């Protein structure tokens, strides 16, 4: 069974999770550490997505689950009128500081991707880089993005694939700290069939392209230190384990990093595959 098949199979569990409780835990996870330390390294993905979605000056653009604002800044640099949203206040503050440093005029608002506080057809485009994929209720999140974007508008997404580095990372961490039972894997957003299931009924066009973002660090140990200290999911995973469990998780992560490293022994470069999606709404 492939990684993608295992991910999809696990997402079809007959158990019905308490999504409200899951969301509370997710919010606490992303508020822990300091995601901005890692998020800023992903800025190029926001730039590529803004180009793929053809963001134009004067357009009304919503960044959903914006984190510290990579797609936000990319759209604002193209002179769009951007509203940047997330349900973690600390991340919005980081994005606001970045926008202020560049003199970009952006509206930052606390908002839940599953219940966006905007009227129907309010935006010309909605973007999300590695954000909407982590909302527990996939269907509701997709429906909300479709609802707030006008007919003929675009929805641009960047989501890690199950087969790529982050998808494999989720699997390794899940072997030590299992995810909530019955909750669909976020990596499903990185598969074309799932995107079609979520958006196809209201899409005039769906374009999917697999891309790589290169994670560049000094070494496997350096990557583990950064992600253990600042990346909410791995920070929480280590915190949930005793000392022996932490050593086992670190060993498995080191093995994964060494296996995927394409830079040789003196550095760390790992291609992280993600799915770039542009949906044109009917």
N, C-alpha and C positions, 0 to 999 in steps of 0.2 A: 504494500500500500504506500502511495507517495505521500509526501508531507501535506500537499494540498488535500488529498483524499482523507487523510487522518484529521485534518483541521475541519473539513466539512462534516465528516462523520461525527466528530465530537460536538459540533454545533447543533446536531439534530437530536440531542438528548431529550427523552420524553419528560424530564423533570421541568417544572415550571418555576423559574427563579423569581425572587422578589427584586424586580428591577429597580425599585426605589432604593432599597438597601444597597444594591450593587452600585448605584450611582453615587450614593453618599461615600462609599469606600473609594470609588474611582476619584472623586473630587479630592478626598484627603490624600490619595496617592500622588496626584499631580500637583498638589499644593506643597508636598514634601520636597526636600532637597532644593535644588535651584535649576529647573529645566532650562532656563535661559542660557546657562553655561553651555549646554549641548545644543539648544535650539538655534542659537546664532550661527553655528557651524553649518546648518542646513539652509542658509539663506538662498543659495543658488537654486534650490528646488522651487522656492517661491517665484523667483525670476523666470524660470522655465515655464512654470504653470501660468503665470500672467501672460506670457507670450502665446502659449498654446491656446488659452482661452480668449486671445485677441482683445485684451483689456484696452479700452480707449479713453482718451481724455474726456472728462465730463460725465462719464458713466457712473451710475450708482452701483457700488460694489460692496457686498457683504462678505467679510471673512468669518467663517463659522469655526468655532473651537480654535481660535487663532493662536493660542499659546502666546509666545512673546512677539508675534507679529510678522513672520517672514512674508506671507502672502499679502498682508496688510501693507507693508512697506513697498513691496514690488508694485502693487496696484497704485499706491499713492505717488510713487515715482513716475508713473505714467499719467499723472494728473487726473486720476479718477477721484470721485467723491466716495471715500471709504468709511464704512462702519465696521469696526473691529470688535468681535465678541468672543467671550469665553466665560466659563462658570468658575474660574479661579481668579480672584481679584488680583493676587500677587503677579500673575502672568500678564494681565492687562496693564498693570503699572509698569512692568518691564517694557512692554511694547510701546506704551505712551512715552517713556523716556527715550527710546530709540527714535520715535517719530519726532519728538521735540528737538533732539540733537541734529536732525536733518532739516528742521524747519518745515515738516510736512503737516498739513492740516487734516487730521483724522479724528473721527468720533470713536471713543472707546466706551463700550457698554457691557455690563454684566448680563449674560444671557445663556440659556440652556439650549444646546443644539436640538434637543427633542421638543422644545416649546419656544420657538423664536417669537419675540414680542413685536412682530412687525405685520403690517397688513399684507394681504395678498398682492402679488405683482409689484412689490415695492422696489425691487432691484433689477438692474440690467444683468448682473452676474453675481454668483456666489462662488467663493473659493474655500478650499480647506486643504491644508498640507499636514498630513499625519495627525489630524484632529478629529474630524467627524467619525473616523473609523473606530474610535475608542468609545463612542456613545453606546450604551448597552442595547438600546432598542434600534436596530438598524432600519427597520421599515419606517418608524416614526421620524427618524432623523432625515432619511431621504425624502419623505413626504413634506417635511417642513422646508427643506431647501427648494423642492419643486414648487411649493405654495408661494414662497416669497419672491420667486424670480418670475418676471413677466414672460409672456409668450414670445418666443424667438430669442430669449435670453440664454445665457450659458451657465452651466455649473461645472467648475473645474476642481478636480480632486487629485491628490497624491496620496497613495496608500501603500504600505509595505506589503509585499507578496508573501504567501506562505512558504514558497521555496527559497526566498532570498535570505540574507543574513539576519534581518530582524525577525522574520518569520521563524527561522531556526532558533534564534535567541529565545523567543516566546516558548518554543517547545522545550528547550533545555531548562528554563526557569520553571516551567509548568511541571516538570518531572520532580522538582524539589518542593515547590509550593504550588499545588494544583489551583487552577483558576476556579471561579464560582461555577458550580454545576449548572448545566442547562443554558448558560449564557453563550451566545454565538461568538465565535472567535473574531476579533477585530481584523485578522488577516484575510477574512473573506472579502473585505473591501478591495483587496488586491487581486481579485479574480474576476475575469470578464463575465462569466455566467451570473455571478452574484450582482454585479453592477446592472446587468440587463434585467434581472429580476426586480431590483429596487427601482430602477428609473425607466425601464423600457416602455411601460404603458403610456407615459407622457412625453416620450422623447421623439423628436423629429430626426435626431442623429445622435449616435454615441461613438466616440473615437477613443480607442484604448491603445496606449503605447507603453511598452515596458522600458524603463530607464534604470540606470545605475547612479546612485550617489556614493561616492567614495569616502568612507570613514578613514580619516588620517590621524593616527596617534603615534606616540613614540614607540610603543611596545604593547603586547597584550596586558602586561601589568599596569601600564599607564591607562589603557582603556578601562580596565576593571576598576581602577581607583576612581576615575572620573564618573563612570556610570554608577558605581556603588555610592558615591557621595552625593551626586546631583540628579540622577535620573530616577524619578519616583518609583516605577515598577521594580527596578533592580534594588534600589535602596530598601523598599518595603520587603522584598523577597529575602534579602540578607537579614533584615531585622526580625523576620519571622522564624529564623533558624537558630539553633544553638551553635556553639563553637564548632563542633564536629560537622554539623550540617553546612555551615558557612564554608568550611574548608572543602567539602565535597562539591558545593556549588561553584566555588572559585576554580577548582580543578577542572570541572566540566566546561566552564566558560573559557578557561585558558586553552583547553583542547580544541574547542570550536574556533576560537580566534586564530590559533596557530594553523589550523587546517584551511581556513579561508584566506589567510594573509597572502597577498600577491607581491609583497615588497621585499621578501627575504628577511634574514635574521636581524637586520639593523634598524628596521622601522616597522610600522604597521599600516597597511593599506588594505581595506576590505571593501569590495564592491557590495553595496546594499541595494538589491533590486526593489523597485517600486513600480506601481501601475499609475501612469498618468492618464486621467480620464477627462474628456470634455463632453458633456451632455448638452445638446441644444434642445430646449423645451419646445414642444409643439405650440 
